[in-house]
């Protein structure tokens, strides 16, 4: 990592993780919920493909972060199913 670059990808990851804990459980409309899950999947693809700036010497870190993003997709779907009214 260059000394004059800012780790925007890490800040974006922190914001995504925060939104997964605060915003995702309250999304009621199908389009908003699935759009947010698409953002999680896109973030997972980004981190798996491009990695995290500053930790290029630890390539497994990128895959762990990508797996974390995919885990949140699964977790959000499970939480949504539990919040659904019974049929």
N, C-alpha and C positions, 0 to 999 in steps of 0.2 A: 504494500500500500504506500502510495506516495504521501509525503508529509502534508501536502497542500490539498488533498482530496478528502471529502467528507463521506463517511459511510452511509449513504442514502439507503442502500439496500438493507442495512441493519435497522435503521429507523423505520423503514417501511414494514419490515418483519415485526418489529415491536408494535406498531400500530395495528397490523393485521391480527396479531395475537390478542391485543387488547379488545379489538372489535369482536373477535370470536367469543370472548368471555362476556361482553356487555351487550352488544347489538344483536348478534345472531339468535339468541333465545327469544328475542322480542319481535322478530320479523314474522308477520302473519301472512302477508300476500305471497302467493307462490312465486311470482316473478322476482320479487325482491330477495326472497330466501335463496332461490336457485341461482340468481345473479351473483349473490355473495359467495355461494359455493363455487361458482365458476372462477371468481377472483382467487379463492383458496387454491383451486387446481392450477390456475395460471401461475400463482406464486410458487407452487411446488415445482412446476415445470421450469420456471426461471432459475430457481436455486439449484435444481438438479443439473441444468444445462450450463449455466454461466458461473455458478458457484457464489461464494461470498467473498467480497473484496477484503483482502487483508489476511485471509486464512487459506490461501492457495496451497500452502505446504501441508495442509490437513484436508485432503479431498473428501474424506468420509464425513466431515462436518456438513458439507453441502447436502449430502444425501440424507443425513439425519434431520436437517431442517426441512427438506422436501417431504420426508416421511411425517414430520410433525404437522405440516400443512394438510397432508392427506388424512391424517388422524383426526384433525379438527373437522374435516368434511364428514367423516363417519360419525363423530361425536355429535355434530349439529343435527344430522339426520335422526339419530337416536333420540335426542332431546325433543326434536319436533314431533316424532311419533308418540312419545310419552305425553306430550302436551295436547295431542289431538283428542277431541271428544270421542267417547266410545260409540261404536255403531250399534 
